[in-house]
Each structure stands twice: as structure tokens, then as C-alpha cells.
Amino acid sequence: MERLKQRADFLAAATGTKVPAAAFVLQARKRADDGPVRFGFTVSKKVGNAVERNRVRRRLKEIVRLSDGKRIQAGHDYVLIGRRAALKLPFERMTDDFAGALRRAHSAPLGSSFAGR
């Protein structure tokens, strides 16, 4: 797994599929190449102070690290946008939501959004 670090990569991922969950929003975009999977993590200052934002970011990174990798597809960029609910939700629920979000992201047409579903 590689990390997204360039702003342009985050902006490109924002044009892909968006799947909201209670603790995060997953953005997924297929790249033109079949290179390794890349993940980006972001948490807005609206979530809380630096300690809370870092805690959310660490939880999101751990979810990705522990995922079985069956639904993660090569040649894709994923961005997880943390929400405040990630501070209080049980970790098991967040991992289940992540698996479901990946399933929904790959079953959707490109550029679609699941907001309001």
C-alpha cells in the first residue's frame, strides 16, 4: 500500500465515486495504470483539535491496515475523509463500514455519489 501525499492526487480522487459512512467518507478513483493501491487520509479541523484529528487518522489507517484486501483493487486511489463520529464509534463497526463502502464503491458507476441513499 502506498500513500497519497500530493494535493493533485487528492483532488483527482474527489472526482471519483463517493461513499459516505458514519465515521468517514470513502472516495475511490480508478487510475489509468495498474500500479499499486494508494490511500490518502484527511481529517478537517471541524472534527476537533489536533489530538482528536490525529486519533481519527490513526483509526482510519488501522482499518485499512487490517482490511483483508479482497475488495481493494490495484490501480485505484482511495481517500478516507474522517468524521467526528470516528472518535466514538466501535472499531468493529468502522471496519464493517469500510468493507461495505469498498463493496459499494466498486459496484457503482464511475463518478457517482451515494449521498442520500
N, C-alpha and C positions, 0 to 999 in steps of 0.2 A: 504494500500500500504506500503510495506517495501522497504528499501533502500539497494542497493548493496554497500558494503564497502570493501570487500576483493578482492585483486588483482586476486586471482584464479577465483572468480566469474565473473569478467570482461573478463578474458581470455577464460573462458568457453562460455560466451555469444558470443564471437568473432567467435566461431566455428559454430554458427547458421546462420540463414538467415540474409542477409544484404540488407536493402532497402535505397537507397540514396534519399534525398530530397534537396531542395535548401538550407535550413537553418541547416540541420542536417543529420546524417546517423542513421537509426534505426537498431539495432541488436536485434534479437529475438531468444530465445532458449527455447525449452520445457524441463523442468526438469523431473526427474523420479518420483517425488512426485506431489501431487495435492495441495501443500501448497499455501500460499498467493502469489499474484503477487509481484515481486520485480523489482525495477527500479534503474538504475545507470546512472549517468550523468558525462560526461567528456568533457573537452574543452582543446585543445592543446595550448601551448604557441605561436604557429604560428598564432593563432586567434588575439592576441593582448596582451596588458598589463593586469595586474591583474584586474583592474577596468572593462575592456571590457570583459574579460573571465567570471567574476562574473555576469555581466549583461546578457550574453548569457546563463549561467547556470540558472539564476533566471527565464528567459523567458521560458526555456525548462521545468523547474519544474512547472511553472504555466500552461503550456499547458497540462501537464499530470494531474495536479490537476483539471483542468476544463473539462477534457475529460469526455464524458458521461459514459464510462466504458463498453459499449456494446461490443466493439471489443477486449477489454483487457481480456485475458483468464487466469484463475487460473492455477497455476503450470508452469508459464512461467517467464523467466527473460528477461528484456528489458534493453538495454543500448542505450542512446541517446548521440551521439557524435556531439557536437556543431561545426558549421562552422561560418566563419566570416560574411556570408550573414545574419545570425540571428540578427545582430545588426541593419540592415536597413530594412528588410522585415516587412510588416504589420503583426500584431499579428494574424489577422483573416486568412491570407494566411498560416501562420505557423500552426494554429490549423487544417485547412483543409488538409494541407500536412501530419500532424500527423495521422489524421483519414485514409487518403489514404494509408499511409505507413503501418499502422496496418492491413488494409484490404489486402494489397499485401503480407505482411509477413505471414499471416495465410493462404493465398491461395497458397503459394509456397511450394515445397518440402523442406524437412529439409536440411540445409547446402547450400542452393542455394543463389546466389547473383544476384541482379537486375542491377548491374553496366553495363552501356552501353545500357540499354533499354529505 
